[in-house]
Amino acid sequence: MRRYPLILTFTYTVDGNGYAARVTGGTRLLAHHADDEWVCSAVSFGGLESRGATLHEAHDAFLAEVRAIVLESASGVAFAQFEREVLDIAGSLDPEVAERWSEAPDEFRRGALAADGMEKLRRIREADIPPVAVHLLTAPGVVHEIRTELTIPMTQSRAA
């Protein structure tokens, strides 16, 4: 089974209990196709997993789960508690998924595997994955905003 190491970056803006906040960051996703469905497993967010008939559907399901976590965390709590909850959840790593992600084929990272349209995704360095951060905005009443990007990690150049 081919496993595809992907990187997802996101921005969510939400209204909280008397505040507005923006959550930004990224996570490593491991995608694979099995039993007629795509599965995306996150290295962070406690190994959160989503499924869909296509990679796009699995990706959208993952985003919906992260959005639900962010919105639920903001519900009825002060900013400091919201920030703590989001950072705790986002920082919860799944070592098994992390190991499988790092073992994913180097050929894919170099772009040698043209698989399922993923060769069109932009490539970024793993070191450039933004950490999850929570920012307090000045005024509540901000319209919910979602921005995301799915990318492929580049291989690190190896010194000879």
Secondary structure, 3 states (H helix, E strand, C coil): CCEEEEEEEEEEEEECCCCEEEEEEEEEEEEEEECCEEEEEECCHHHCEEEECCHHHHHHHHHHHHHHHHHHHHCCCCHHHHHHHHHHHHCCCCHHHHHHHHCCCHHHHHCCCCCCCHHHCCEEEHHHCCCCEEEEECCCCCCCEEEEEEEEEECCCCCC
